[in-house]
Amino acid sequence: MAPRTTIRIPAALLAGGLLLAPLAGCTVSSENVSCSTSSCTVRLSGDTSEVEILGTTLGFGGVQDGRASLEVAGTSVSCAEGEAVRAGTLTLECTSVSDDSVEVTASLG
């Protein structure tokens, strides 16, 4: 039996790589998405709008009483214009809420 070789990756290098993976960009399944290194701004409208940003799926469920309903990786949250909420690994700021759309800035942390 041949000896087994073990390769050790320094924990800091591995952790850094894992943190940078979601920052690689946005995969868009909806229009109106703009991303920088650590955040994305997206405008969602309609009941079935969905986008994948920063490694997380963000869905839009509509607006009721001035609050936008959002689903982030299976968790439901809502926010009013100017309000920020935390959902999973993302902080979401609803920068604009209208009768049928929302503009959200999402950032990690």
Buried (B, 14 or more C-beta within 10 A) or exposed (E): EEEEEEEEEEEEEEEEEEEEEBBEBBEBEBEBBEBEEEBBBBBBBEEEBEBBBBBBBBBBBBBEEEBBBBBBEEEEBBBBBEBEBEBEBBBBBBBEBEEEBBBBBBBBE
